[in-house]
Amino acid sequence: MLRAAESGGAFEYVPNIRSSDDENYDAVREVLDGTYGGVQALDLQLFRGGNTLHRVTAPSGPTGRLSLLLSHVENPDHIATPEYVERLWGEVHPLHRERTSDV
């Protein structure tokens, strides 16, 4: 985290709650309802996000929360579609549109 919020903004996660074979909806529902006992919180985390349920609690305060997020792909030619990027990050860099326009 580059700048913490005045309150809230905690990164919460439950490692390996899902797998490629099992979305584990019952446990995910417990996390969302606040009844699951395995939720953890950290300021710095390296993890495989696809199988790890994760979220940030609502930040408050005048400065908000500022985080640095990095990702890795093995194929250097891989670039996410503009639709995926917008859904995930809220905005699309022109490079995403340029690199995927002929796909």
Distance bins in CASP14 RR format, pairs under 12 A and 6 or more apart:
PFRMAT RR
TARGET T0000
AUTHOR 0000-0000-0000
RMODE 2
METHOD distances of the structure
MODEL  1
1 8 0 0 0 0 0 1 0 0 0 0 0
1 9 0 0 0 0 1 0 0 0 0 0 0
1 10 0 0 0 0 1 0 0 0 0 0 0
1 11 1 0 0 1 0 0 0 0 0 0 0
1 41 0 0 0 0 0 1 0 0 0 0 0
1 42 0 0 0 0 1 0 0 0 0 0 0
1 43 1 0 1 0 0 0 0 0 0 0 0
1 44 1 0 0 1 0 0 0 0 0 0 0
1 45 0 0 0 0 0 1 0 0 0 0 0
1 56 0 0 0 0 1 0 0 0 0 0 0
1 59 0 0 0 0 0 1 0 0 0 0 0
1 64 0 0 0 0 0 1 0 0 0 0 0
1 65 1 0 0 1 0 0 0 0 0 0 0
1 66 1 0 0 1 0 0 0 0 0 0 0
1 67 1 0 1 0 0 0 0 0 0 0 0
1 68 1 0 0 1 0 0 0 0 0 0 0
1 69 0 0 0 0 0 1 0 0 0 0 0
2 43 0 0 0 0 0 1 0 0 0 0 0
2 44 0 0 0 0 0 1 0 0 0 0 0
2 63 0 0 0 0 0 1 0 0 0 0 0
2 64 0 0 0 0 0 1 0 0 0 0 0
2 65 0 0 0 0 1 0 0 0 0 0 0
2 66 1 0 1 0 0 0 0 0 0 0 0
2 67 1 0 0 1 0 0 0 0 0 0 0
2 68 1 0 1 0 0 0 0 0 0 0 0
2 69 0 0 0 0 0 1 0 0 0 0 0
3 9 0 0 0 0 0 1 0 0 0 0 0
3 43 0 0 0 0 0 1 0 0 0 0 0
3 59 0 0 0 0 1 0 0 0 0 0 0
3 61 0 0 0 0 0 1 0 0 0 0 0
3 62 0 0 0 0 0 1 0 0 0 0 0
3 63 1 0 0 1 0 0 0 0 0 0 0
3 64 1 0 0 1 0 0 0 0 0 0 0
3 65 1 0 0 1 0 0 0 0 0 0 0
3 66 1 1 0 0 0 0 0 0 0 0 0
3 67 0 0 0 0 1 0 0 0 0 0 0
3 68 0 0 0 0 0 1 0 0 0 0 0
4 10 0 0 0 0 1 0 0 0 0 0 0
4 11 0 0 0 0 0 1 0 0 0 0 0
4 43 0 0 0 0 1 0 0 0 0 0 0
4 56 0 0 0 0 0 1 0 0 0 0 0
4 57 0 0 0 0 0 1 0 0 0 0 0
4 59 0 0 0 0 1 0 0 0 0 0 0
4 60 0 0 0 0 0 1 0 0 0 0 0
4 61 0 0 0 0 0 1 0 0 0 0 0
4 63 0 0 0 0 1 0 0 0 0 0 0
4 64 0 0 0 0 1 0 0 0 0 0 0
4 65 1 0 0 1 0 0 0 0 0 0 0
4 66 0 0 0 0 1 0 0 0 0 0 0
4 67 0 0 0 0 1 0 0 0 0 0 0
5 11 0 0 0 0 0 1 0 0 0 0 0
5 43 0 0 0 0 0 1 0 0 0 0 0
5 56 0 0 0 0 1 0 0 0 0 0 0
5 57 0 0 0 0 1 0 0 0 0 0 0
5 58 0 0 0 0 1 0 0 0 0 0 0
5 59 1 1 0 0 0 0 0 0 0 0 0
5 60 1 0 0 1 0 0 0 0 0 0 0
5 61 1 0 1 0 0 0 0 0 0 0 0
5 62 0 0 0 0 1 0 0 0 0 0 0
5 63 1 0 0 1 0 0 0 0 0 0 0
5 64 1 0 1 0 0 0 0 0 0 0 0
5 65 1 0 1 0 0 0 0 0 0 0 0
5 66 0 0 0 0 1 0 0 0 0 0 0
5 67 0 0 0 0 0 1 0 0 0 0 0
6 58 0 0 0 0 0 1 0 0 0 0 0
6 59 1 0 0 1 0 0 0 0 0 0 0
6 60 1 0 1 0 0 0 0 0 0 0 0
6 61 1 1 0 0 0 0 0 0 0 0 0
6 62 1 0 0 1 0 0 0 0 0 0 0
6 63 1 0 0 1 0 0 0 0 0 0 0
6 64 1 0 0 1 0 0 0 0 0 0 0
6 65 0 0 0 0 1 0 0 0 0 0 0
7 57 0 0 0 0 1 0 0 0 0 0 0
7 58 0 0 0 0 1 0 0 0 0 0 0
7 59 1 0 0 1 0 0 0 0 0 0 0
7 60 1 0 1 0 0 0 0 0 0 0 0
7 61 1 0 0 1 0 0 0 0 0 0 0
7 62 0 0 0 0 0 1 0 0 0 0 0
7 63 0 0 0 0 0 1 0 0 0 0 0
7 64 0 0 0 0 1 0 0 0 0 0 0
7 65 0 0 0 0 0 1 0 0 0 0 0
8 41 0 0 0 0 0 1 0 0 0 0 0
8 55 0 0 0 0 0 1 0 0 0 0 0
8 56 0 0 0 0 1 0 0 0 0 0 0
8 57 1 0 1 0 0 0 0 0 0 0 0
8 58 1 0 0 1 0 0 0 0 0 0 0
8 59 1 0 1 0 0 0 0 0 0 0 0
8 60 1 0 0 1 0 0 0 0 0 0 0
8 61 0 0 0 0 1 0 0 0 0 0 0
8 64 0 0 0 0 1 0 0 0 0 0 0
8 65 1 0 0 1 0 0 0 0 0 0 0
9 41 0 0 0 0 1 0 0 0 0 0 0
9 42 0 0 0 0 0 1 0 0 0 0 0
9 43 0 0 0 0 0 1 0 0 0 0 0
9 55 0 0 0 0 1 0 0 0 0 0 0
9 56 1 0 1 0 0 0 0 0 0 0 0
9 57 1 0 1 0 0 0 0 0 0 0 0
9 58 1 0 0 1 0 0 0 0 0 0 0
9 59 1 1 0 0 0 0 0 0 0 0 0
9 60 0 0 0 0 1 0 0 0 0 0 0
9 61 0 0 0 0 0 1 0 0 0 0 0
9 63 0 0 0 0 0 1 0 0 0 0 0
9 64 0 0 0 0 1 0 0 0 0 0 0
9 65 1 0 1 0 0 0 0 0 0 0 0
9 66 0 0 0 0 0 1 0 0 0 0 0
9 67 0 0 0 0 1 0 0 0 0 0 0
10 39 0 0 0 0 1 0 0 0 0 0 0
10 40 0 0 0 0 0 1 0 0 0 0 0
10 41 1 0 1 0 0 0 0 0 0 0 0
10 42 0 0 0 0 1 0 0 0 0 0 0
10 43 0 0 0 0 1 0 0 0 0 0 0
10 45 0 0 0 0 0 1 0 0 0 0 0
10 54 0 0 0 0 0 1 0 0 0 0 0
10 55 0 0 0 0 1 0 0 0 0 0 0
10 56 1 0 0 1 0 0 0 0 0 0 0
10 57 1 0 1 0 0 0 0 0 0 0 0
10 58 0 0 0 0 1 0 0 0 0 0 0
10 59 0 0 0 0 1 0 0 0 0 0 0
10 60 0 0 0 0 0 1 0 0 0 0 0
10 65 0 0 0 0 1 0 0 0 0 0 0
10 67 0 0 0 0 0 1 0 0 0 0 0
11 39 0 0 0 0 0 1 0 0 0 0 0
11 40 0 0 0 0 1 0 0 0 0 0 0
11 41 1 0 0 1 0 0 0 0 0 0 0
11 42 1 0 0 1 0 0 0 0 0 0 0
11 43 1 0 0 1 0 0 0 0 0 0 0
11 44 0 0 0 0 1 0 0 0 0 0 0
11 45 1 0 0 1 0 0 0 0 0 0 0
11 46 0 0 0 0 0 1 0 0 0 0 0
11 47 0 0 0 0 0 1 0 0 0 0 0
11 49 0 0 0 0 0 1 0 0 0 0 0
11 52 0 0 0 0 0 1 0 0 0 0 0
11 53 0 0 0 0 0 1 0 0 0 0 0
11 54 1 0 0 1 0 0 0 0 0 0 0
11 55 1 0 0 1 0 0 0 0 0 0 0
11 56 1 0 1 0 0 0 0 0 0 0 0
11 57 0 0 0 0 1 0 0 0 0 0 0
11 59 0 0 0 0 0 1 0 0 0 0 0
11 65 0 0 0 0 1 0 0 0 0 0 0
11 67 1 0 0 1 0 0 0 0 0 0 0
11 68 0 0 0 0 0 1 0 0 0 0 0
11 69 0 0 0 0 0 1 0 0 0 0 0
12 31 0 0 0 0 1 0 0 0 0 0 0
12 32 0 0 0 0 0 1 0 0 0 0 0
12 34 0 0 0 0 0 1 0 0 0 0 0
12 36 0 0 0 0 0 1 0 0 0 0 0
12 37 0 0 0 0 0 1 0 0 0 0 0
12 38 0 0 0 0 1 0 0 0 0 0 0
12 39 1 0 1 0 0 0 0 0 0 0 0
12 40 1 0 0 1 0 0 0 0 0 0 0
12 41 1 0 1 0 0 0 0 0 0 0 0
12 42 0 0 0 0 1 0 0 0 0 0 0
12 43 0 0 0 0 0 1 0 0 0 0 0
12 45 0 0 0 0 1 0 0 0 0 0 0
12 52 0 0 0 0 0 1 0 0 0 0 0
12 53 0 0 0 0 1 0 0 0 0 0 0
12 54 1 0 0 1 0 0 0 0 0 0 0
12 55 1 0 1 0 0 0 0 0 0 0 0
12 56 1 0 0 1 0 0 0 0 0 0 0
12 57 1 0 0 1 0 0 0 0 0 0 0
12 58 0 0 0 0 0 1 0 0 0 0 0
13 31 0 0 0 0 1 0 0 0 0 0 0
13 36 0 0 0 0 0 1 0 0 0 0 0
13 38 0 0 0 0 1 0 0 0 0 0 0
13 39 1 0 0 1 0 0 0 0 0 0 0
13 40 1 0 1 0 0 0 0 0 0 0 0
13 41 1 0 0 1 0 0 0 0 0 0 0
13 42 1 0 0 1 0 0 0 0 0 0 0
13 43 0 0 0 0 0 1 0 0 0 0 0
13 44 0 0 0 0 0 1 0 0 0 0 0
13 45 1 0 0 1 0 0 0 0 0 0 0
13 46 0 0 0 0 0 1 0 0 0 0 0
13 47 1 0 0 1 0 0 0 0 0 0 0
13 48 0 0 0 0 0 1 0 0 0 0 0
13 49 0 0 0 0 1 0 0 0 0 0 0
13 50 0 0 0 0 0 1 0 0 0 0 0
13 51 0 0 0 0 0 1 0 0 0 0 0
13 52 1 0 1 0 0 0 0 0 0 0 0
13 53 1 0 0 1 0 0 0 0 0 0 0
13 54 1 0 1 0 0 0 0 0 0 0 0
13 55 1 0 0 1 0 0 0 0 0 0 0
13 56 0 0 0 0 1 0 0 0 0 0 0
13 57 0 0 0 0 0 1 0 0 0 0 0
14 24 0 0 0 0 1 0 0 0 0 0 0
14 27 1 0 0 1 0 0 0 0 0 0 0
14 28 0 0 0 0 1 0 0 0 0 0 0
14 30 0 0 0 0 1 0 0 0 0 0 0
14 31 1 0 1 0 0 0 0 0 0 0 0
14 32 0 0 0 0 0 1 0 0 0 0 0
14 34 0 0 0 0 0 1 0 0 0 0 0
14 36 1 0 0 1 0 0 0 0 0 0 0
14 37 0 0 0 0 1 0 0 0 0 0 0
14 38 1 0 1 0 0 0 0 0 0 0 0
14 39 1 0 1 0 0 0 0 0 0 0 0
14 40 1 0 0 1 0 0 0 0 0 0 0
14 41 0 0 0 0 0 1 0 0 0 0 0
14 45 0 0 0 0 0 1 0 0 0 0 0
14 47 0 0 0 0 0 1 0 0 0 0 0
14 49 0 0 0 0 0 1 0 0 0 0 0
14 50 0 0 0 0 0 1 0 0 0 0 0
14 51 0 0 0 0 0 1 0 0 0 0 0
14 52 1 0 0 1 0 0 0 0 0 0 0
14 53 1 0 1 0 0 0 0 0 0 0 0
14 54 1 0 0 1 0 0 0 0 0 0 0
14 55 0 0 0 0 1 0 0 0 0 0 0
15 27 0 0 0 0 0 1 0 0 0 0 0
15 31 0 0 0 0 0 1 0 0 0 0 0
15 38 0 0 0 0 1 0 0 0 0 0 0
15 39 0 0 0 0 0 1 0 0 0 0 0
15 40 1 0 0 1 0 0 0 0 0 0 0
15 42 0 0 0 0 0 1 0 0 0 0 0
15 45 0 0 0 0 1 0 0 0 0 0 0
15 46 0 0 0 0 0 1 0 0 0 0 0
15 47 1 0 0 1 0 0 0 0 0 0 0
15 48 0 0 0 0 1 0 0 0 0 0 0
15 49 0 0 0 0 1 0 0 0 0 0 0
15 50 0 0 0 0 0 1 0 0 0 0 0
15 51 0 0 0 0 1 0 0 0 0 0 0
15 52 1 0 1 0 0 0 0 0 0 0 0
15 53 0 0 0 0 1 0 0 0 0 0 0
15 54 0 0 0 0 1 0 0 0 0 0 0
16 22 0 0 0 0 0 1 0 0 0 0 0
16 24 0 0 0 0 1 0 0 0 0 0 0
16 27 0 0 0 0 0 1 0 0 0 0 0
16 38 0 0 0 0 0 1 0 0 0 0 0
16 40 0 0 0 0 0 1 0 0 0 0 0
16 47 0 0 0 0 1 0 0 0 0 0 0
16 48 0 0 0 0 1 0 0 0 0 0 0
16 49 0 0 0 0 0 1 0 0 0 0 0
16 50 0 0 0 0 0 1 0 0 0 0 0
16 51 1 0 1 0 0 0 0 0 0 0 0
16 52 1 0 0 1 0 0 0 0 0 0 0
16 53 0 0 0 0 1 0 0 0 0 0 0
16 54 0 0 0 0 0 1 0 0 0 0 0
17 23 0 0 0 0 1 0 0 0 0 0 0
17 24 1 0 1 0 0 0 0 0 0 0 0
17 25 0 0 0 0 0 1 0 0 0 0 0
17 26 0 0 0 0 0 1 0 0 0 0 0
17 27 1 0 1 0 0 0 0 0 0 0 0
17 28 1 0 0 1 0 0 0 0 0 0 0
17 29 0 0 0 0 0 1 0 0 0 0 0
17 30 0 0 0 0 1 0 0 0 0 0 0
17 31 1 0 0 1 0 0 0 0 0 0 0
17 32 0 0 0 0 0 1 0 0 0 0 0
17 36 0 0 0 0 1 0 0 0 0 0 0
17 37 0 0 0 0 0 1 0 0 0 0 0
17 38 0 0 0 0 1 0 0 0 0 0 0
17 39 0 0 0 0 1 0 0 0 0 0 0
17 40 0 0 0 0 0 1 0 0 0 0 0
17 47 0 0 0 0 0 1 0 0 0 0 0
17 48 0 0 0 0 0 1 0 0 0 0 0
17 49 0 0 0 0 0 1 0 0 0 0 0
17 50 0 0 0 0 0 1 0 0 0 0 0
17 51 1 0 0 1 0 0 0 0 0 0 0
17 52 1 0 0 1 0 0 0 0 0 0 0
17 53 1 0 1 0 0 0 0 0 0 0 0
17 54 0 0 0 0 1 0 0 0 0 0 0
18 24 1 0 1 0 0 0 0 0 0 0 0
18 25 0 0 0 0 1 0 0 0 0 0 0
18 26 0 0 0 0 0 1 0 0 0 0 0
18 27 0 0 0 0 1 0 0 0 0 0 0
18 28 1 0 0 1 0 0 0 0 0 0 0
18 31 0 0 0 0 0 1 0 0 0 0 0
18 48 0 0 0 0 0 1 0 0 0 0 0
18 49 0 0 0 0 1 0 0 0 0 0 0
18 50 1 0 0 1 0 0 0 0 0 0 0
18 51 1 0 1 0 0 0 0 0 0 0 0
18 52 1 0 0 1 0 0 0 0 0 0 0
18 53 1 0 0 1 0 0 0 0 0 0 0
18 54 0 0 0 0 0 1 0 0 0 0 0
19 27 0 0 0 0 0 1 0 0 0 0 0
19 48 0 0 0 0 0 1 0 0 0 0 0
19 50 0 0 0 0 1 0 0 0 0 0 0
19 51 1 0 1 0 0 0 0 0 0 0 0
19 52 0 0 0 0 0 1 0 0 0 0 0
19 53 0 0 0 0 0 1 0 0 0 0 0
20 48 0 0 0 0 0 1 0 0 0 0 0
20 50 0 0 0 0 1 0 0 0 0 0 0
20 51 1 0 0 1 0 0 0 0 0 0 0
21 51 0 0 0 0 0 1 0 0 0 0 0
22 28 0 0 0 0 0 1 0 0 0 0 0
22 51 0 0 0 0 1 0 0 0 0 0 0
23 29 0 0 0 0 0 1 0 0 0 0 0
23 50 0 0 0 0 0 1 0 0 0 0 0
23 51 0 0 0 0 1 0 0 0 0 0 0
23 53 0 0 0 0 1 0 0 0 0 0 0
24 30 0 0 0 0 1 0 0 0 0 0 0
24 31 0 0 0 0 1 0 0 0 0 0 0
24 36 0 0 0 0 0 1 0 0 0 0 0
24 51 0 0 0 0 1 0 0 0 0 0 0
24 52 0 0 0 0 0 1 0 0 0 0 0
24 53 0 0 0 0 1 0 0 0 0 0 0
25 31 0 0 0 0 0 1 0 0 0 0 0
25 32 0 0 0 0 0 1 0 0 0 0 0
25 53 0 0 0 0 0 1 0 0 0 0 0
26 32 0 0 0 0 0 1 0 0 0 0 0
26 33 0 0 0 0 0 1 0 0 0 0 0
26 35 0 0 0 0 0 1 0 0 0 0 0
26 36 0 0 0 0 1 0 0 0 0 0 0
27 33 0 0 0 0 0 1 0 0 0 0 0
27 34 0 0 0 0 0 1 0 0 0 0 0
27 35 0 0 0 0 0 1 0 0 0 0 0
27 36 1 0 0 1 0 0 0 0 0 0 0
27 37 0 0 0 0 1 0 0 0 0 0 0
27 38 0 0 0 0 1 0 0 0 0 0 0
27 39 0 0 0 0 0 1 0 0 0 0 0
27 53 0 0 0 0 1 0 0 0 0 0 0
28 34 0 0 0 0 0 1 0 0 0 0 0
28 35 0 0 0 0 0 1 0 0 0 0 0
28 36 0 0 0 0 1 0 0 0 0 0 0
28 39 0 0 0 0 0 1 0 0 0 0 0
28 51 0 0 0 0 0 1 0 0 0 0 0
28 52 0 0 0 0 0 1 0 0 0 0 0
28 53 1 0 1 0 0 0 0 0 0 0 0
28 54 0 0 0 0 0 1 0 0 0 0 0
28 55 0 0 0 0 0 1 0 0 0 0 0
29 35 0 0 0 0 1 0 0 0 0 0 0
29 36 0 0 0 0 1 0 0 0 0 0 0
29 53 0 0 0 0 0 1 0 0 0 0 0
30 36 1 1 0 0 0 0 0 0 0 0 0
30 37 1 0 0 1 0 0 0 0 0 0 0
30 38 0 0 0 0 1 0 0 0 0 0 0
30 39 0 0 0 0 1 0 0 0 0 0 0
30 53 0 0 0 0 0 1 0 0 0 0 0
31 37 0 0 0 0 1 0 0 0 0 0 0
31 38 0 0 0 0 1 0 0 0 0 0 0
31 39 1 0 0 1 0 0 0 0 0 0 0
31 40 0 0 0 0 0 1 0 0 0 0 0
31 52 0 0 0 0 0 1 0 0 0 0 0
31 53 1 0 1 0 0 0 0 0 0 0 0
31 54 0 0 0 0 1 0 0 0 0 0 0
31 55 0 0 0 0 1 0 0 0 0 0 0
32 39 0 0 0 0 0 1 0 0 0 0 0
32 53 0 0 0 0 1 0 0 0 0 0 0
32 55 0 0 0 0 1 0 0 0 0 0 0
33 39 0 0 0 0 0 1 0 0 0 0 0
34 55 0 0 0 0 0 1 0 0 0 0 0
34 57 0 0 0 0 0 1 0 0 0 0 0
36 53 0 0 0 0 1 0 0 0 0 0 0
38 52 0 0 0 0 0 1 0 0 0 0 0
38 53 0 0 0 0 0 1 0 0 0 0 0
39 52 0 0 0 0 0 1 0 0 0 0 0
39 53 0 0 0 0 1 0 0 0 0 0 0
39 54 0 0 0 0 1 0 0 0 0 0 0
39 55 0 0 0 0 1 0 0 0 0 0 0
39 57 0 0 0 0 0 1 0 0 0 0 0
40 47 0 0 0 0 0 1 0 0 0 0 0
40 52 0 0 0 0 0 1 0 0 0 0 0
40 53 0 0 0 0 0 1 0 0 0 0 0
40 54 0 0 0 0 1 0 0 0 0 0 0
40 55 0 0 0 0 0 1 0 0 0 0 0
41 54 0 0 0 0 0 1 0 0 0 0 0
41 55 0 0 0 0 0 1 0 0 0 0 0
41 56 0 0 0 0 1 0 0 0 0 0 0
41 57 0 0 0 0 1 0 0 0 0 0 0
42 52 0 0 0 0 0 1 0 0 0 0 0
42 54 0 0 0 0 0 1 0 0 0 0 0
42 56 0 0 0 0 0 1 0 0 0 0 0
43 56 0 0 0 0 0 1 0 0 0 0 0
43 65 0 0 0 0 0 1 0 0 0 0 0
43 67 0 0 0 0 1 0 0 0 0 0 0
43 68 0 0 0 0 0 1 0 0 0 0 0
44 67 0 0 0 0 0 1 0 0 0 0 0
44 68 0 0 0 0 1 0 0 0 0 0 0
44 69 0 0 0 0 0 1 0 0 0 0 0
44 70 0 0 0 0 0 1 0 0 0 0 0
45 52 0 0 0 0 1 0 0 0 0 0 0
45 54 0 0 0 0 1 0 0 0 0 0 0
45 56 0 0 0 0 0 1 0 0 0 0 0
45 67 0 0 0 0 0 1 0 0 0 0 0
45 69 0 0 0 0 0 1 0 0 0 0 0
45 70 0 0 0 0 0 1 0 0 0 0 0
46 52 0 0 0 0 0 1 0 0 0 0 0
46 69 0 0 0 0 0 1 0 0 0 0 0
46 70 0 0 0 0 1 0 0 0 0 0 0
46 71 0 0 0 0 0 1 0 0 0 0 0
46 72 0 0 0 0 1 0 0 0 0 0 0
47 53 0 0 0 0 0 1 0 0 0 0 0
47 54 1 0 0 1 0 0 0 0 0 0 0
47 69 0 0 0 0 0 1 0 0 0 0 0
47 70 0 0 0 0 0 1 0 0 0 0 0
47 71 0 0 0 0 0 1 0 0 0 0 0
47 72 0 0 0 0 0 1 0 0 0 0 0
48 54 0 0 0 0 0 1 0 0 0 0 0
48 71 0 0 0 0 0 1 0 0 0 0 0
48 72 0 0 0 0 0 1 0 0 0 0 0
49 55 0 0 0 0 0 1 0 0 0 0 0
49 69 0 0 0 0 0 1 0 0 0 0 0
49 71 0 0 0 0 1 0 0 0 0 0 0
49 72 0 0 0 0 0 1 0 0 0 0 0
49 88 0 0 0 0 0 1 0 0 0 0 0
50 71 0 0 0 0 0 1 0 0 0 0 0
50 88 0 0 0 0 0 1 0 0 0 0 0
54 67 0 0 0 0 0 1 0 0 0 0 0
54 69 0 0 0 0 0 1 0 0 0 0 0
56 64 0 0 0 0 0 1 0 0 0 0 0
56 65 1 0 0 1 0 0 0 0 0 0 0
56 66 0 0 0 0 0 1 0 0 0 0 0
56 67 1 0 0 1 0 0 0 0 0 0 0
56 69 0 0 0 0 0 1 0 0 0 0 0
57 65 0 0 0 0 1 0 0 0 0 0 0
58 64 0 0 0 0 0 1 0 0 0 0 0
58 65 0 0 0 0 1 0 0 0 0 0 0
59 65 1 0 1 0 0 0 0 0 0 0 0
59 66 0 0 0 0 1 0 0 0 0 0 0
59 67 0 0 0 0 1 0 0 0 0 0 0
67 89 0 0 0 0 0 1 0 0 0 0 0
69 88 0 0 0 0 1 0 0 0 0 0 0
69 89 0 0 0 0 1 0 0 0 0 0 0
71 78 0 0 0 0 0 1 0 0 0 0 0
71 79 0 0 0 0 0 1 0 0 0 0 0
71 80 0 0 0 0 1 0 0 0 0 0 0
71 84 0 0 0 0 0 1 0 0 0 0 0
71 85 0 0 0 0 0 1 0 0 0 0 0
71 88 0 0 0 0 1 0 0 0 0 0 0
71 89 0 0 0 0 0 1 0 0 0 0 0
72 78 0 0 0 0 0 1 0 0 0 0 0
73 79 0 0 0 0 1 0 0 0 0 0 0
73 80 0 0 0 0 1 0 0 0 0 0 0
76 99 0 0 0 0 0 1 0 0 0 0 0
77 99 0 0 0 0 1 0 0 0 0 0 0
77 100 0 0 0 0 0 1 0 0 0 0 0
77 103 0 0 0 0 0 1 0 0 0 0 0
78 84 0 0 0 0 0 1 0 0 0 0 0
78 96 0 0 0 0 0 1 0 0 0 0 0
78 99 0 0 0 0 1 0 0 0 0 0 0
78 100 0 0 0 0 0 1 0 0 0 0 0
78 103 0 0 0 0 0 1 0 0 0 0 0
79 85 0 0 0 0 1 0 0 0 0 0 0
79 92 0 0 0 0 0 1 0 0 0 0 0
79 93 0 0 0 0 1 0 0 0 0 0 0
79 94 0 0 0 0 0 1 0 0 0 0 0
79 95 1 0 0 1 0 0 0 0 0 0 0
79 96 1 0 0 1 0 0 0 0 0 0 0
79 97 0 0 0 0 0 1 0 0 0 0 0
79 98 0 0 0 0 1 0 0 0 0 0 0
79 99 1 0 1 0 0 0 0 0 0 0 0
79 100 1 0 0 1 0 0 0 0 0 0 0
79 101 0 0 0 0 0 1 0 0 0 0 0
79 102 0 0 0 0 0 1 0 0 0 0 0
79 103 0 0 0 0 1 0 0 0 0 0 0
80 86 0 0 0 0 1 0 0 0 0 0 0
80 87 0 0 0 0 1 0 0 0 0 0 0
80 88 1 0 0 1 0 0 0 0 0 0 0
80 89 0 0 0 0 1 0 0 0 0 0 0
80 92 0 0 0 0 1 0 0 0 0 0 0
80 93 0 0 0 0 0 1 0 0 0 0 0
80 95 0 0 0 0 0 1 0 0 0 0 0
80 96 1 0 0 1 0 0 0 0 0 0 0
80 97 0 0 0 0 0 1 0 0 0 0 0
80 99 0 0 0 0 1 0 0 0 0 0 0
80 100 0 0 0 0 1 0 0 0 0 0 0
80 103 0 0 0 0 0 1 0 0 0 0 0
81 87 0 0 0 0 1 0 0 0 0 0 0
81 88 0 0 0 0 0 1 0 0 0 0 0
81 92 0 0 0 0 1 0 0 0 0 0 0
81 96 1 0 0 1 0 0 0 0 0 0 0
81 97 0 0 0 0 1 0 0 0 0 0 0
81 99 0 0 0 0 1 0 0 0 0 0 0
81 100 1 0 1 0 0 0 0 0 0 0 0
81 101 0 0 0 0 0 1 0 0 0 0 0
81 103 1 0 0 1 0 0 0 0 0 0 0
82 88 0 0 0 0 0 1 0 0 0 0 0
82 89 0 0 0 0 0 1 0 0 0 0 0
82 90 0 0 0 0 0 1 0 0 0 0 0
82 91 0 0 0 0 0 1 0 0 0 0 0
82 92 1 0 1 0 0 0 0 0 0 0 0
82 93 0 0 0 0 1 0 0 0 0 0 0
82 94 0 0 0 0 1 0 0 0 0 0 0
82 95 0 0 0 0 1 0 0 0 0 0 0
82 96 1 0 1 0 0 0 0 0 0 0 0
82 97 1 0 1 0 0 0 0 0 0 0 0
82 98 0 0 0 0 1 0 0 0 0 0 0
82 99 0 0 0 0 1 0 0 0 0 0 0
82 100 1 0 0 1 0 0 0 0 0 0 0
82 101 0 0 0 0 1 0 0 0 0 0 0
82 103 0 0 0 0 0 1 0 0 0 0 0
83 89 0 0 0 0 0 1 0 0 0 0 0
83 90 0 0 0 0 0 1 0 0 0 0 0
83 92 0 0 0 0 1 0 0 0 0 0 0
83 96 0 0 0 0 1 0 0 0 0 0 0
83 97 0 0 0 0 0 1 0 0 0 0 0
83 100 0 0 0 0 1 0 0 0 0 0 0
83 103 0 0 0 0 0 1 0 0 0 0 0
84 90 0 0 0 0 0 1 0 0 0 0 0
84 92 0 0 0 0 1 0 0 0 0 0 0
84 96 0 0 0 0 1 0 0 0 0 0 0
84 100 0 0 0 0 1 0 0 0 0 0 0
85 91 1 0 0 1 0 0 0 0 0 0 0
85 92 1 0 1 0 0 0 0 0 0 0 0
85 93 1 0 0 1 0 0 0 0 0 0 0
85 94 0 0 0 0 0 1 0 0 0 0 0
85 95 0 0 0 0 1 0 0 0 0 0 0
85 96 1 0 1 0 0 0 0 0 0 0 0
85 97 0 0 0 0 1 0 0 0 0 0 0
85 99 0 0 0 0 0 1 0 0 0 0 0
85 100 0 0 0 0 1 0 0 0 0 0 0
86 92 1 0 1 0 0 0 0 0 0 0 0
86 93 0 0 0 0 0 1 0 0 0 0 0
86 96 0 0 0 0 1 0 0 0 0 0 0
86 97 0 0 0 0 0 1 0 0 0 0 0
88 96 0 0 0 0 0 1 0 0 0 0 0
89 96 0 0 0 0 1 0 0 0 0 0 0
90 96 0 0 0 0 0 1 0 0 0 0 0
91 97 0 0 0 0 0 1 0 0 0 0 0
92 98 0 0 0 0 0 1 0 0 0 0 0
92 99 0 0 0 0 0 1 0 0 0 0 0
92 100 0 0 0 0 1 0 0 0 0 0 0
93 99 0 0 0 0 1 0 0 0 0 0 0
93 100 0 0 0 0 0 1 0 0 0 0 0
94 100 0 0 0 0 0 1 0 0 0 0 0
94 101 0 0 0 0 0 1 0 0 0 0 0
95 101 0 0 0 0 0 1 0 0 0 0 0
96 103 0 0 0 0 0 1 0 0 0 0 0
97 103 0 0 0 0 0 1 0 0 0 0 0
END
